[in-house]
Amino acid sequence: MEALPLAVTTGWASGVNAYACVLILGLLGRFAGAGDVPHALTTTPVLIAAAALFAFEFVADKIPYVDSAWDAVSTFIRPTIAVVLAALLSGQASTLQQAVIAATGGLVALLSHSVKASLRLAINTSPEPVTNIAASSGEDVAVAGVMSLAAFHPEAALIIAGLLLLLGLIGVYFAFRFIRRGYLRFKAWREKRSTPATGSSVA
């Protein structure tokens, strides 16, 4: 696996669901012959910890408002995991190369995390659970698919991760434009209702 493309891909995936990213890489390295996956990720304690944390996030990420609270808690965790993964995947690279690759993974993770958290805030303006479940399930499938592809075809996975990140940024832009328009309309309606009627006729 090539370090920089994989650092970007794992950075995107970690920003969305870091524990799923670690778990999938570890399982592929241990059971699917992805030999370039760092050995540390394939050990039993790491797999168990990643599976337990993924199970918790799997549930929390599908509950309105709880998902946003979990995103807030994960603001520093997801990019940190991405930095560690990128550093491990850089393998025998020089110290400077490892630093660049690790920083790239962390920055991409921070960006994808921001996209995920922003879209969830937008979704939570409608507190019914269906959209949260659909969005979270879609993210889980995307992370699993991209990371499975990245283990064997990192360049193809990089293109897909880049497109998903771009689509996420576009989604954030339109979602918050829509929310802002709705808020302004509601504010105008509320002000209109609170303004006393004028020009009433006098007998």
FIKOLZA-1660 file (N, C-alpha, C; in steps of 0.1 Angstrom, whole numbers, plus 5000, padded with zeros to 4 digits):
% residues 203
   i   px   py   pz ch aa at
   1 5008 4988 5000  A  M  N
   1 5000 5000 5000  A  M CA
   1 5009 5012 5000  A  M  C
   2 5005 5022 4992  A  E  N
   2 5012 5035 4992  A  E CA
   2 5008 5044 5003  A  E  C
   3 5018 5049 5010  A  A  N
   3 5015 5056 5023  A  A CA
   3 5007 5069 5021  A  A  C
   4 5010 5078 5012  A  L  N
   4 5003 5090 5012  A  L CA
   4 4988 5089 5007  A  L  C
   5 4985 5081 4996  A  P  N
   5 4971 5079 4993  A  P CA
   5 4964 5072 5004  A  P  C
   6 4970 5063 5011  A  L  N
   6 4963 5056 5021  A  L CA
   6 4961 5065 5034  A  L  C
   7 4971 5074 5036  A  A  N
   7 4969 5084 5047  A  A CA
   7 4957 5093 5045  A  A  C
   8 4956 5097 5032  A  V  N
   8 4944 5106 5029  A  V CA
   8 4931 5098 5031  A  V  C
   9 4931 5085 5026  A  T  N
   9 4919 5077 5026  A  T CA
   9 4915 5074 5041  A  T  C
  10 4925 5069 5049  A  T  N
  10 4923 5066 5063  A  T CA
  10 4919 5079 5071  A  T  C
  11 4925 5090 5066  A  G  N
  11 4921 5103 5073  A  G CA
  11 4907 5106 5071  A  G  C
  12 4902 5105 5058  A  W  N
  12 4888 5107 5056  A  W CA
  12 4879 5097 5064  A  W  C
  13 4883 5084 5064  A  A  N
  13 4875 5074 5071  A  A CA
  13 4875 5077 5086  A  A  C
  14 4887 5080 5091  A  S  N
  14 4888 5083 5106  A  S CA
  14 4879 5095 5110  A  S  C
  15 4879 5105 5101  A  G  N
  15 4870 5116 5105  A  G CA
  15 4855 5113 5105  A  G  C
  16 4852 5102 5098  A  V  N
  16 4838 5098 5099  A  V CA
  16 4835 5088 5110  A  V  C
  17 4844 5078 5110  A  N  N
  17 4842 5067 5120  A  N CA
  17 4856 5061 5123  A  N  C
  18 4864 5066 5132  A  A  N
  18 4878 5062 5134  A  A CA
  18 4878 5047 5138  A  A  C
  19 4869 5043 5147  A  Y  N
  19 4870 5029 5152  A  Y CA
  19 4867 5019 5142  A  Y  C
  20 4857 5022 5133  A  A  N
  20 4855 5013 5121  A  A CA
  20 4867 5012 5112  A  A  C
  21 4874 5024 5110  A  C  N
  21 4886 5024 5102  A  C CA
  21 4896 5015 5108  A  C  C
  22 4899 5016 5120  A  V  N
  22 4909 5007 5127  A  V CA
  22 4905 4993 5126  A  V  C
  23 4892 4990 5129  A  L  N
  23 4888 4976 5130  A  L CA
  23 4889 4970 5116  A  L  C
  24 4884 4977 5106  A  I  N
  24 4885 4971 5092  A  I CA
  24 4899 4968 5088  A  I  C
  25 4908 4978 5090  A  L  N
  25 4922 4976 5086  A  L CA
  25 4928 4964 5093  A  L  C
  26 4925 4963 5106  A  G  N
  26 4930 4952 5114  A  G CA
  26 4925 4939 5110  A  G  C
  27 4912 4938 5107  A  L  N
  27 4907 4925 5102  A  L CA
  27 4912 4921 5088  A  L  C
  28 4913 4931 5080  A  L  N
  28 4919 4928 5066  A  L CA
  28 4933 4924 5067  A  L  C
  29 4941 4930 5076  A  G  N
  29 4955 4926 5078  A  G CA
  29 4956 4913 5084  A  G  C
  30 4947 4909 5092  A  R  N
  30 4948 4896 5100  A  R CA
  30 4942 4884 5092  A  R  C
  31 4931 4887 5085  A  F  N
  31 4924 4876 5079  A  F CA
  31 4923 4876 5064  A  F  C
  32 4926 4888 5057  A  A  N
  32 4923 4889 5043  A  A CA
  32 4936 4890 5035  A  A  C
  33 4947 4889 5041  A  G  N
  33 4960 4889 5034  A  G CA
  33 4964 4903 5030  A  G  C
  34 4959 4914 5036  A  A  N
  34 4964 4927 5033  A  A CA
  34 4977 4929 5041  A  A  C
  35 4988 4924 5036  A  G  N
  35 5001 4922 5043  A  G CA
  35 5007 4935 5047  A  G  C
  36 5004 4946 5040  A  D  N
  36 5010 4959 5044  A  D CA
  36 5004 4966 5055  A  D  C
  37 4993 4961 5061  A  V  N
  37 4987 4967 5073  A  V CA
  37 4996 4965 5084  A  V  C
  38 4999 4975 5092  A  P  N
  38 5008 4974 5103  A  P CA
  38 5004 4963 5113  A  P  C
  39 5014 4955 5118  A  H  N
  39 5010 4944 5126  A  H CA
  39 5003 4949 5139  A  H  C
  40 5006 4961 5144  A  A  N
  40 5000 4966 5156  A  A CA
  40 4985 4966 5155  A  A  C
  41 4980 4969 5143  A  L  N
  41 4965 4969 5141  A  L CA
  41 4958 4956 5141  A  L  C
  42 4966 4945 5139  A  T  N
  42 4961 4932 5137  A  T CA
  42 4961 4924 5150  A  T  C
  43 4966 4930 5161  A  T  N
  43 4967 4922 5173  A  T CA
  43 4953 4921 5180  A  T  C
  44 4951 4911 5188  A  T  N
  44 4938 4908 5194  A  T CA
  44 4934 4920 5203  A  T  C
  45 4942 4926 5212  A  P  N
  45 4937 4937 5220  A  P CA
  45 4932 4949 5212  A  P  C
  46 4939 4952 5202  A  V  N
  46 4935 4963 5193  A  V CA
  46 4922 4960 5186  A  V  C
  47 4920 4948 5181  A  L  N
  47 4908 4945 5175  A  L CA
  47 4896 4945 5184  A  L  C
  48 4898 4940 5196  A  I  N
  48 4887 4939 5206  A  I CA
  48 4883 4953 5210  A  I  C
  49 4893 4962 5213  A  A  N
  49 4891 4976 5217  A  A CA
  49 4883 4983 5206  A  A  C
  50 4888 4982 5193  A  A  N
  50 4882 4988 5182  A  A CA
  50 4868 4983 5180  A  A  C
  51 4865 4970 5182  A  A  N
  51 4852 4965 5180  A  A CA
  51 4842 4970 5191  A  A  C
  52 4847 4971 5203  A  A  N
  52 4839 4976 5214  A  A CA
  52 4835 4991 5212  A  A  C
  53 4845 4999 5208  A  L  N
  53 4842 5013 5206  A  L CA
  53 4834 5015 5194  A  L  C
  54 4836 5007 5184  A  F  N
  54 4827 5008 5172  A  F CA
  54 4813 5005 5175  A  F  C
  55 4811 4994 5183  A  A  N
  55 4797 4990 5187  A  A CA
  55 4790 5002 5195  A  A  C
  56 4798 5008 5204  A  F  N
  56 4792 5020 5211  A  F CA
  56 4788 5031 5202  A  F  C
  57 4798 5034 5193  A  E  N
  57 4795 5045 5183  A  E CA
  57 4784 5042 5174  A  E  C
  58 4783 5029 5170  A  F  N
  58 4772 5024 5161  A  F CA
  58 4759 5028 5166  A  F  C
  59 4757 5027 5179  A  V  N
  59 4744 5030 5185  A  V CA
  59 4743 5045 5188  A  V  C
  60 4753 5051 5194  A  A  N
  60 4752 5065 5197  A  A CA
  60 4750 5074 5185  A  A  C
  61 4756 5070 5174  A  D  N
  61 4756 5078 5162  A  D CA
  61 4743 5078 5155  A  D  C
  62 4733 5070 5159  A  K  N
  62 4720 5069 5153  A  K CA
  62 4709 5076 5161  A  K  C
  63 4713 5082 5173  A  I  N
  63 4703 5088 5181  A  I CA
  63 4704 5103 5180  A  I  C
  64 4693 5110 5177  A  P  N
  64 4693 5125 5175  A  P CA
  64 4699 5132 5187  A  P  C
  65 4707 5141 5185  A  Y  N
  65 4714 5150 5195  A  Y CA
  65 4725 5142 5202  A  Y  C
  66 4723 5129 5205  A  V  N
  66 4734 5121 5211  A  V CA
  66 4745 5120 5201  A  V  C
  67 4742 5119 5188  A  D  N
  67 4752 5119 5178  A  D CA
  67 4761 5131 5177  A  D  C
  68 4754 5143 5179  A  S  N
  68 4762 5156 5179  A  S CA
  68 4770 5157 5191  A  S  C
  69 4765 5152 5203  A  A  N
  69 4773 5152 5215  A  A CA
  69 4786 5143 5213  A  A  C
  70 4784 5132 5207  A  W  N
  70 4795 5123 5205  A  W CA
  70 4805 5129 5195  A  W  C
  71 4800 5136 5185  A  D  N
  71 4809 5142 5176  A  D CA
  71 4817 5153 5183  A  D  C
  72 4811 5160 5192  A  A  N
  72 4819 5170 5200  A  A CA
  72 4830 5163 5208  A  A  C
  73 4827 5152 5214  A  V  N
  73 4837 5145 5222  A  V CA
  73 4848 5140 5213  A  V  C
  74 4844 5136 5200  A  S  N
  74 4854 5130 5191  A  S CA
  74 4862 5140 5183  A  S  C
  75 4860 5153 5185  A  T  N
  75 4867 5163 5177  A  T CA
  75 4882 5161 5177  A  T  C
  76 4888 5158 5188  A  F  N
  76 4902 5156 5189  A  F CA
  76 4906 5141 5187  A  F  C
  77 4897 5132 5191  A  I  N
  77 4900 5118 5190  A  I CA
  77 4902 5113 5176  A  I  C
  78 4893 5117 5167  A  R  N
  78 4893 5112 5153  A  R CA
  78 4906 5116 5146  A  R  C
  79 4909 5129 5146  A  P  N
  79 4921 5133 5139  A  P CA
  79 4934 5127 5145  A  P  C
  80 4934 5125 5159  A  T  N
  80 4945 5119 5165  A  T CA
  80 4947 5105 5160  A  T  C
  81 4936 5097 5160  A  I  N
  81 4937 5084 5155  A  I CA
  81 4942 5083 5140  A  I  C
  82 4937 5093 5132  A  A  N
  82 4942 5094 5118  A  A CA
  82 4957 5097 5117  A  A  C
  83 4962 5105 5126  A  V  N
  83 4976 5108 5126  A  V CA
  83 4984 5095 5130  A  V  C
  84 4980 5088 5140  A  V  N
  84 4987 5076 5144  A  V CA
  84 4986 5065 5132  A  V  C
  85 4975 5064 5126  A  L  N
  85 4974 5054 5115  A  L CA
  85 4983 5058 5104  A  L  C
  86 4983 5071 5100  A  A  N
  86 4991 5076 5089  A  A CA
  86 5006 5073 5092  A  A  C
  87 5010 5076 5105  A  A  N
  87 5024 5074 5109  A  A CA
  87 5028 5059 5108  A  A  C
  88 5019 5050 5112  A  L  N
  88 5021 5036 5111  A  L CA
  88 5022 5031 5097  A  L  C
  89 5013 5036 5089  A  L  N
  89 5013 5032 5075  A  L CA
  89 5025 5037 5066  A  L  C
  90 5031 5048 5071  A  S  N
  90 5043 5053 5064  A  S CA
  90 5055 5044 5065  A  S  C
  91 5054 5034 5074  A  G  N
  91 5064 5024 5074  A  G CA
  91 5078 5029 5075  A  G  C
  92 5086 5026 5065  A  Q  N
  92 5101 5029 5065  A  Q CA
  92 5104 5043 5060  A  Q  C
  93 5094 5051 5058  A  A  N
  93 5097 5065 5053  A  A CA
  93 5106 5072 5063  A  A  C
  94 5113 5082 5058  A  S  N
  94 5121 5090 5067  A  S CA
  94 5113 5098 5077  A  S  C
  95 5120 5104 5087  A  T  N
  95 5113 5111 5097  A  T CA
  95 5104 5123 5091  A  T  C
  96 5110 5130 5082  A  L  N
  96 5103 5141 5076  A  L CA
  96 5091 5136 5068  A  L  C
  97 5093 5126 5060  A  Q  N
  97 5082 5120 5052  A  Q CA
  97 5071 5115 5062  A  Q  C
  98 5074 5109 5072  A  Q  N
  98 5064 5104 5082  A  Q CA
  98 5056 5115 5088  A  Q  C
  99 5063 5126 5091  A  A  N
  99 5057 5138 5097  A  A CA
  99 5047 5144 5087  A  A  C
 100 5051 5145 5074  A  V  N
 100 5042 5150 5064  A  V CA
 100 5030 5141 5062  A  V  C
 101 5032 5128 5061  A  I  N
 101 5021 5119 5059  A  I CA
 101 5012 5119 5071  A  I  C
 102 5017 5119 5083  A  A  N
 102 5009 5119 5095  A  A CA
 102 5001 5132 5096  A  A  C
 103 5007 5143 5093  A  A  N
 103 5000 5156 5093  A  A CA
 103 4989 5156 5083  A  A  C
 104 4991 5151 5071  A  T  N
 104 4981 5150 5060  A  T CA
 104 4969 5142 5065  A  T  C
 105 4972 5131 5071  A  G  N
 105 4961 5122 5076  A  G CA
 105 4953 5129 5086  A  G  C
 106 4959 5136 5095  A  G  N
 106 4952 5143 5106  A  G CA
 106 4944 5155 5101  A  G  C
 107 4949 5162 5091  A  L  N
 107 4942 5174 5085  A  L CA
 107 4930 5169 5078  A  L  C
 108 4931 5159 5070  A  V  N
 108 4920 5153 5062  A  V CA
 108 4909 5148 5072  A  V  C
 109 4914 5142 5083  A  A  N
 109 4904 5137 5093  A  A CA
 109 4896 5148 5099  A  A  C
 110 4903 5159 5103  A  L  N
 110 4897 5170 5109  A  L CA
 110 4887 5176 5099  A  L  C
 111 4890 5177 5086  A  L  N
 111 4880 5182 5077  A  L CA
 111 4868 5173 5075  A  L  C
 112 4870 5160 5074  A  S  N
 112 4859 5151 5072  A  S CA
 112 4851 5150 5085  A  S  C
 113 4857 5151 5096  A  H  N
 113 4850 5152 5109  A  H CA
 113 4841 5164 5110  A  H  C
 114 4846 5175 5105  A  S  N
 114 4839 5188 5105  A  S CA
 114 4827 5187 5096  A  S  C
 115 4829 5181 5085  A  V  N
 115 4817 5179 5075  A  V CA
 115 4807 5170 5082  A  V  C
 116 4811 5159 5087  A  K  N
 116 4801 5149 5094  A  K CA
 116 4794 5156 5105  A  K  C
 117 4801 5163 5114  A  A  N
 117 4795 5170 5125  A  A CA
 117 4785 5181 5121  A  A  C
 118 4789 5188 5110  A  S  N
 118 4780 5199 5105  A  S CA
 118 4767 5193 5099  A  S  C
 119 4769 5183 5092  A  L  N
 119 4757 5177 5085  A  L CA
 119 4748 5171 5096  A  L  C
 120 4753 5165 5107  A  R  N
 120 4745 5160 5117  A  R CA
 120 4737 5171 5125  A  R  C
 121 4744 5183 5127  A  L  N
 121 4737 5194 5133  A  L CA
 121 4725 5198 5124  A  L  C
 122 4727 5198 5111  A  A  N
 122 4717 5202 5102  A  A CA
 122 4705 5192 5102  A  A  C
 123 4709 5179 5103  A  I  N
 123 4699 5168 5103  A  I CA
 123 4691 5169 5116  A  I  C
 124 4698 5173 5127  A  N  N
 124 4691 5173 5140  A  N CA
 124 4681 5185 5142  A  N  C
 125 4680 5194 5132  A  T  N
 125 4669 5204 5132  A  T CA
 125 4656 5197 5130  A  T  C
 126 4656 5185 5125  A  S  N
 126 4644 5176 5124  A  S CA
 126 4647 5164 5132  A  S  C
 127 4642 5164 5145  A  P  N
 127 4646 5155 5155  A  P CA
 127 4640 5140 5153  A  P  C
 128 4633 5138 5142  A  E  N
 128 4629 5124 5140  A  E CA
 128 4641 5115 5137  A  E  C
 129 4640 5102 5141  A  P  N
 129 4653 5094 5141  A  P CA
 129 4656 5088 5127  A  P  C
 130 4647 5089 5118  A  V  N
 130 4649 5081 5105  A  V CA
 130 4661 5087 5098  A  V  C
 131 4662 5100 5096  A  T  N
 131 4673 5106 5089  A  T CA
 131 4686 5103 5096  A  T  C
 132 4686 5103 5109  A  N  N
 132 4699 5100 5116  A  N CA
 132 4703 5086 5114  A  N  C
 133 4694 5077 5114  A  I  N
 133 4697 5063 5112  A  I CA
 133 4702 5061 5098  A  I  C
 134 4695 5067 5088  A  A  N
 134 4699 5066 5074  A  A CA
 134 4713 5072 5072  A  A  C
 135 4715 5084 5077  A  A  N
 135 4728 5090 5075  A  A CA
 135 4740 5082 5081  A  A  C
 136 4738 5077 5094  A  S  N
 136 4748 5070 5101  A  S CA
 136 4751 5057 5094  A  S  C
 137 4740 5050 5089  A  S  N
 137 4742 5037 5082  A  S CA
 137 4749 5039 5069  A  S  C
 138 4746 5050 5062  A  G  N
 138 4753 5053 5050  A  G CA
 138 4768 5056 5052  A  G  C
 139 4771 5063 5063  A  E  N
 139 4785 5065 5066  A  E CA
 139 4792 5052 5070  A  E  C
 140 4786 5043 5077  A  D  N
 140 4792 5031 5081  A  D CA
 140 4795 5022 5068  A  D  C
 141 4786 5022 5059  A  V  N
 141 4788 5015 5046  A  V CA
 141 4799 5021 5038  A  V  C
 142 4799 5034 5037  A  A  N
 142 4809 5041 5030  A  A CA
 142 4823 5039 5035  A  A  C
 143 4825 5040 5049  A  V  N
 143 4838 5037 5055  A  V CA
 143 4842 5023 5052  A  V  C
 144 4833 5013 5054  A  A  N
 144 4837 4999 5052  A  A CA
 144 4841 4997 5038  A  A  C
 145 4833 5002 5028  A  G  N
 145 4836 5000 5014  A  G CA
 145 4850 5007 5010  A  G  C
 146 4852 5019 5014  A  V  N
 146 4864 5026 5010  A  V CA
 146 4876 5020 5016  A  V  C
 147 4875 5016 5029  A  M  N
 147 4887 5010 5036  A  M CA
 147 4890 4996 5030  A  M  C
 148 4880 4989 5027  A  S  N
 148 4882 4976 5021  A  S CA
 148 4889 4977 5007  A  S  C
 149 4885 4987 5000  A  L  N
 149 4891 4990 4987  A  L CA
 149 4905 4995 4989  A  L  C
 150 4907 5004 4999  A  A  N
 150 4921 5010 5001  A  A CA
 150 4931 5000 5004  A  A  C
 151 4927 4989 5011  A  A  N
 151 4937 4979 5015  A  A CA
 151 4944 4972 5003  A  A  C
 152 4937 4972 4991  A  F  N
 152 4942 4966 4980  A  F CA
 152 4944 4975 4968  A  F  C
 153 4936 4986 4967  A  H  N
 153 4937 4995 4956  A  H CA
 153 4937 5009 4962  A  H  C
 154 4948 5014 4968  A  P  N
 154 4948 5027 4975  A  P CA
 154 4945 5039 4966  A  P  C
 155 4949 5039 4953  A  E  N
 155 4947 5050 4944  A  E CA
 155 4932 5051 4941  A  E  C
 156 4925 5040 4938  A  A  N
 156 4911 5041 4935  A  A CA
 156 4903 5045 4948  A  A  C
 157 4907 5040 4959  A  A  N
 157 4900 5044 4972  A  A CA
 157 4903 5059 4975  A  A  C
 158 4914 5064 4971  A  L  N
 158 4917 5078 4973  A  L CA
 158 4908 5087 4965  A  L  C
 159 4905 5083 4952  A  I  N
 159 4896 5091 4944  A  I CA
 159 4882 5091 4950  A  I  C
 160 4877 5079 4954  A  I  N
 160 4864 5078 4960  A  I CA
 160 4863 5086 4973  A  I  C
 161 4873 5085 4981  A  A  N
 161 4873 5093 4994  A  A CA
 161 4873 5108 4991  A  A  C
 162 4881 5112 4981  A  G  N
 162 4881 5126 4977  A  G CA
 162 4867 5131 4972  A  G  C
 163 4861 5123 4964  A  L  N
 163 4847 5127 4959  A  L CA
 163 4837 5127 4970  A  L  C
 164 4838 5118 4980  A  L  N
 164 4829 5118 4991  A  L CA
 164 4831 5130 5000  A  L  C
 165 4843 5134 5002  A  L  N
 165 4846 5146 5009  A  L CA
 165 4841 5158 5003  A  L  C
 166 4843 5159 4989  A  L  N
 166 4838 5171 4982  A  L CA
 166 4822 5171 4982  A  L  C
 167 4816 5160 4981  A  L  N
 167 4801 5160 4982  A  L CA
 167 4797 5164 4996  A  L  C
 168 4804 5160 5006  A  G  N
 168 4801 5164 5019  A  G CA
 168 4802 5179 5021  A  G  C
 169 4812 5185 5016  A  L  N
 169 4814 5199 5017  A  L CA
 169 4802 5207 5010  A  L  C
 170 4799 5202 4998  A  I  N
 170 4787 5208 4991  A  I CA
 170 4774 5206 4999  A  I  C
 171 4773 5194 5005  A  G  N
 171 4761 5192 5013  A  G CA
 171 4760 5201 5025  A  G  C
 172 4771 5204 5032  A  V  N
 172 4771 5213 5043  A  V CA
 172 4767 5227 5038  A  V  C
 173 4773 5231 5027  A  Y  N
 173 4770 5245 5022  A  Y CA
 173 4755 5246 5020  A  Y  C
 174 4749 5237 5013  A  F  N
 174 4734 5238 5009  A  F CA
 174 4726 5236 5022  A  F  C
 175 4730 5227 5030  A  A  N
 175 4722 5224 5043  A  A CA
 175 4721 5237 5051  A  A  C
 176 4732 5244 5053  A  F  N
 176 4732 5255 5062  A  F CA
 176 4725 5268 5055  A  F  C
 177 4726 5268 5042  A  R  N
 177 4718 5279 5035  A  R CA
 177 4703 5276 5037  A  R  C
 178 4699 5264 5036  A  F  N
 178 4685 5261 5038  A  F CA
 178 4681 5264 5052  A  F  C
 179 4689 5260 5062  A  I  N
 179 4686 5262 5076  A  I CA
 179 4685 5277 5078  A  I  C
 180 4694 5285 5073  A  R  N
 180 4695 5299 5075  A  R CA
 180 4682 5306 5069  A  R  C
 181 4678 5302 5057  A  R  N
 181 4666 5307 5051  A  R CA
 181 4654 5304 5060  A  R  C
 182 4653 5292 5064  A  G  N
 182 4642 5288 5073  A  G CA
 182 4641 5296 5086  A  G  C
 183 4653 5298 5092  A  Y  N
 183 4654 5306 5104  A  Y CA
 183 4649 5321 5102  A  Y  C
 184 4654 5326 5091  A  L  N
 184 4650 5340 5088  A  L CA
 184 4635 5342 5085  A  L  C
 185 4629 5332 5078  A  R  N
 185 4615 5332 5076  A  R CA
 185 4607 5331 5089  A  R  C
 186 4612 5322 5098  A  F  N
 186 4605 5320 5111  A  F CA
 186 4607 5333 5119  A  F  C
 187 4618 5339 5119  A  K  N
 187 4621 5351 5126  A  K CA
 187 4611 5362 5121  A  K  C
 188 4610 5364 5108  A  A  N
 188 4601 5374 5102  A  A CA
 188 4587 5371 5106  A  A  C
 189 4583 5359 5106  A  W  N
 189 4569 5355 5109  A  W CA
 189 4566 5358 5124  A  W  C
 190 4576 5355 5133  A  R  N
 190 4574 5357 5147  A  R CA
 190 4573 5372 5150  A  R  C
 191 4582 5380 5143  A  E  N
 191 4581 5395 5145  A  E CA
 191 4568 5401 5140  A  E  C
 192 4563 5395 5129  A  K  N
 192 4551 5400 5124  A  K CA
 192 4539 5397 5133  A  K  C
 193 4539 5386 5140  A  R  N
 193 4529 5382 5149  A  R CA
 193 4530 5390 5162  A  R  C
 194 4542 5394 5166  A  S  N
 194 4543 5401 5178  A  S CA
 194 4541 5416 5177  A  S  C
 195 4540 5421 5164  A  T  N
 195 4538 5435 5162  A  T CA
 195 4523 5438 5163  A  T  C
 196 4519 5448 5172  A  P  N
 196 4505 5451 5173  A  P CA
 196 4499 5457 5161  A  P  C
 197 4486 5454 5159  A  A  N
 197 4479 5459 5147  A  A CA
 197 4478 5474 5148  A  A  C
 198 4479 5481 5136  A  T  N
 198 4478 5496 5136  A  T CA
 198 4467 5500 5126  A  T  C
 199 4463 5512 5127  A  G  N
 199 4453 5518 5118  A  G CA
 199 4439 5513 5120  A  G  C
 200 4436 5508 5133  A  S  N
 200 4422 5504 5135  A  S CA
 200 4413 5516 5135  A  S  C
 201 4401 5514 5130  A  S  N
 201 4391 5525 5129  A  S CA
 201 4386 5529 5143  A  S  C
 202 4383 5542 5144  A  V  N
 202 4377 5548 5157  A  V CA
 202 4362 5551 5154  A  V  C
 203 4353 5546 5163  A  A  N
 203 4339 5549 5161  A  A CA
 203 4336 5563 5164  A  A  C
% end
